Amino acid sequence: MALSYRARRIWTYLILLVGLPVYVVAAVSLINWIEGEYGRAPVWLQLIVYVALGFLWALPFRSVFRGVARDDPDRPPRP
């Protein structure tokens, strides 16, 4: 079932305002745990991991984010 434009917009705000900060905390906690277990990784490896995690969070929400910045297609055109 496809989400309406309004529902996608609400989910987008919820994901960005609540989900993304939670994901950032989880990603940093994961890196800190790995550093505690195995020692500090080289800077280039940390950069690769953070960039990969930065792209990874958006992949499941791609369909929700698509087209949200455009005008509402269900709204009647202005005269």
N, C-alpha and C positions, 0 to 999 in steps of 0.2 A: 504494500500500500504506500503510495507516494504521499509525502507530507505537503501540506499547503505552504504557500509562501510565508504566511504569518507564523506557522508552526516552525518552519525552518529558521526563520529569523529569531524566534524566541530561543530555540535550541542552540543557535549560534552564540547568542549572548550568554546563555547559561554555561556553555562549554568554555567560552573564552574567559568569563569572569570567575568561574568556580573550578572547572575542570583543569584548565591550564596551570593555575597556581598549585593545585594539588599534584599535578604531574611533575612540575618543576621540583617541588619538595621531594617527591619520590625519586626522581632521577638523581638529585644531589645526594640524597641519603644512600642510594645504591652505590654511587661512586665513592662516597665516604666509607661505606662498609667494605668495598673492594680494597680501598687503600689501607684500611685497618687490618684486613686479612693477609694481603699480599704485598703491602708496601706501596709507596707512591710510584705511579706509572710516569713515563716520560711525558712531557708537555704535548708533544705531537700526538701521542696516543689518546691523551685526555681530550684534545681538540677533536679528534676523529669521533670519539665516543659521544661527546656533547653535540656535535653536528648531526650525527646519526640519530640520537635521541630527539633532537629538535625537529627532524623531518618525520620521524616515526609516529609522533603523537597525532599528526594531522591526517595520516592516511586513512584511518577508519572513519573520519568525519568529512571526507572529501565531498560526498554527495550532499551533506547538510550545508556546507559552506558554499557550494556552487550556486551562483546566481543571486546571492543574497544582497549584494551591493547594487544590483540593478533595481529599476522601478518595479513595483508590484504588477505582475502581468494580469492579475484578476481585477484590478481597479479599472473602472471605465475611463476612457480617454477624456482629457479636459477639452472643452469646446473652444 
